[in-house]
Amino acid sequence: MGPASVRMTVEWLVPLGETRPITMALHAVAAETRAARGCIGCSVSTDIGKGGAVRYVEDWKTEEDLRQRVQSDTFSQLITLIERASRPPRIEFALALGKRGLDFVAEVRGSVM
């Protein structure tokens, strides 16, 4: 990851029964996201050894690309997955000026989640 790129990471600890449906949904979101302008990469990984840890990562060329992503319809699908989770995930945005959390989403979308 170069110094100019930005990253969004979402990590869930989900009950084992929820791992497959969440990863399937995330793979669908990732497939659409990879086609977006400015997307460098998008990955979904699971670690059953950690009791159902699911990690979703998006890498973007610029913060502006990421901001456009956060305003997109496919990001709304991701928000729905986040809201439906039995345990809230950890969300982190690694930006040029430092790390942000859900406040970044609220700022970009112009509303409080």
C-alpha positions as CSV (number, residue, x, y, z in Angstrom):
1,M,0.0,0.0,0.0
2,G,1.6,3.3,-1.1
3,P,1.6,6.4,1.0
4,A,-1.0,8.1,-1.2
5,S,-3.6,5.2,-1.1
6,V,-6.3,5.0,1.5
7,R,-7.9,1.9,3.1
8,M,-11.2,0.9,4.6
9,T,-11.2,-2.1,6.9
10,V,-14.3,-3.7,8.5
11,E,-13.8,-6.5,11.0
12,W,-16.6,-8.6,12.5
13,L,-16.5,-11.3,15.1
14,V,-19.6,-13.3,14.1
15,P,-21.2,-16.5,15.4
16,L,-20.1,-19.4,13.2
17,G,-23.6,-19.8,11.8
18,E,-23.5,-16.2,10.4
19,T,-20.0,-16.4,8.9
20,R,-21.0,-17.9,5.6
21,P,-24.0,-15.6,4.8
22,I,-22.0,-12.5,5.7
23,T,-19.0,-13.6,3.6
24,M,-21.2,-14.5,0.6
25,A,-22.8,-11.0,0.8
26,L,-19.4,-9.3,1.2
27,H,-18.1,-11.2,-1.9
28,A,-21.0,-9.8,-3.9
29,V,-20.3,-6.2,-2.7
30,A,-16.5,-6.7,-3.4
31,A,-17.2,-7.9,-6.9
32,E,-19.1,-4.6,-7.7
33,T,-16.6,-2.5,-5.8
34,R,-13.6,-3.8,-7.7
35,A,-15.1,-2.3,-10.9
36,A,-15.3,1.2,-9.4
37,R,-13.0,4.0,-10.5
38,G,-10.1,4.4,-8.2
39,C,-10.4,1.0,-6.5
40,I,-7.0,-0.6,-6.2
41,G,-8.2,-3.8,-4.5
42,C,-10.9,-5.4,-2.4
43,S,-10.8,-8.5,-0.3
44,V,-12.8,-10.7,2.0
45,S,-11.2,-13.1,4.5
46,T,-12.3,-15.2,7.3
47,D,-10.6,-16.8,10.3
48,I,-12.7,-19.5,11.9
49,G,-9.9,-20.1,14.4
50,K,-10.8,-16.7,16.0
51,G,-14.4,-17.7,16.4
52,G,-15.7,-16.4,13.1
53,A,-13.6,-13.3,12.4
54,V,-14.6,-11.8,9.1
55,R,-12.5,-9.1,7.5
56,Y,-13.4,-6.9,4.6
57,V,-10.8,-4.5,3.1
58,E,-11.0,-1.9,0.3
59,D,-8.0,0.0,-1.0
60,W,-8.4,3.2,-3.0
61,K,-6.1,5.5,-4.9
62,T,-7.3,8.7,-3.2
63,E,-9.5,9.8,-0.3
64,E,-11.7,11.4,-2.9
65,D,-12.3,8.0,-4.5
66,L,-13.1,6.5,-1.1
67,R,-15.5,9.4,-0.4
68,Q,-17.4,8.7,-3.7
69,R,-17.5,5.0,-2.7
70,V,-19.0,5.9,0.7
71,Q,-21.8,7.8,-1.1
72,S,-22.6,5.0,-3.5
73,D,-25.5,2.5,-3.5
74,T,-23.2,-0.5,-3.0
75,F,-21.9,1.1,0.2
76,S,-25.5,1.2,1.4
77,Q,-25.5,-2.6,1.0
78,L,-22.4,-2.7,3.3
79,I,-24.2,-0.4,5.8
80,T,-27.1,-2.9,5.9
81,L,-24.8,-5.8,6.6
82,I,-23.1,-3.8,9.4
83,E,-26.5,-2.9,10.9
84,R,-27.8,-6.5,10.8
85,A,-24.7,-8.0,12.5
86,S,-25.4,-9.4,15.9
87,R,-22.2,-7.7,17.1
88,P,-21.2,-4.4,15.7
89,P,-18.0,-4.6,13.6
90,R,-14.9,-2.5,14.0
91,I,-14.6,0.0,11.1
92,E,-11.5,1.9,10.3
93,F,-10.6,4.3,7.6
94,A,-6.8,4.8,7.1
95,L,-6.6,8.2,5.5
96,A,-3.7,10.5,4.6
97,L,-4.3,12.5,7.8
98,G,-4.8,9.6,10.1
99,K,-7.4,7.0,11.1
100,R,-11.1,7.6,11.3
101,G,-14.1,5.5,12.3
102,L,-17.8,5.7,11.6
103,D,-17.7,9.5,12.0
104,F,-16.1,9.5,8.6
105,V,-19.1,7.8,7.0
106,A,-21.5,10.2,8.8
107,E,-19.5,13.2,7.6
108,V,-19.3,12.0,4.0
109,R,-23.0,10.9,3.8
110,G,-24.1,14.0,5.6
111,S,-26.1,12.1,8.2
112,V,-25.7,10.3,11.4
113,M,-25.9,6.5,11.1
